[in-house]
């Protein structure tokens, strides 16, 4: 099974740059998008509903053209969920889950705090609130793949300019300690680090200057899995070319049946 996670920074923008043409040849079984920046009624054209895929969306209801997540899957899910029970988070369109038997694939968009103190405070609130939900998922006996833009780097190898970003959202010690808690204490598995323990690769580059050309990036897009899937991880790839967004698609191949 091949699963792709991708922050599109606008699904219509990514489509105009050839994302769906690329996807047609990528052989993905499930595609998790974040930051669709659209309402579902705006996505009626055929390329937003690619042949062979079922499409599901959770749009932001608080602000048009903002946030939003989606899942495309070749197999029709048994169930799709779009809310976790806290309106400030749910209404920003930050979670959608597709269930296939005992497997749950989630498209998750953790807030950024880079715009100011208010949004950073909301990000911390989200981190605190969602941790018990993650614990429930771990204890459920289900297999989970949490795809998405987490807006946090974990280690020094996940960011080009480690020292100079210690006071910036996405690299704050409190944020990284939260990932330590999830990965090192609670047992969630960072698929990329499991497959490539020492690799230095990034999934996001600022649009300022020549960040992408100079590979001044951050690895903030993940597929985080339950321990039950650790032995099912086969390979992974960050696909920085061609360029569809300021993020790169992150693909993981799993030793799981596709049907």
Secondary structure, 3 states (H helix, E strand, C coil): CEEEEEECCCHHHHHHCCHHHHHHCCCCCEEEEECCCCCHHHCCCHHHCCCCCEEEEECCCCCCCCCCEEEEECCCCCEEECCCCCHHHHCCCCEEEEEECCEEEEEEECCCCCCCHHHHHHHHHHHHHHHHHHHHHHHCCCEEEEEEECCCCCCHHHECCCHHHCCCCCCCHHHHHHHHHHHHHHCCEEHHHHHCCCCCCCCEECCCCCCCCCCCEECCEEEEECHHHHHHEEEEEEECCCCCCCECEEEEEECCCCC
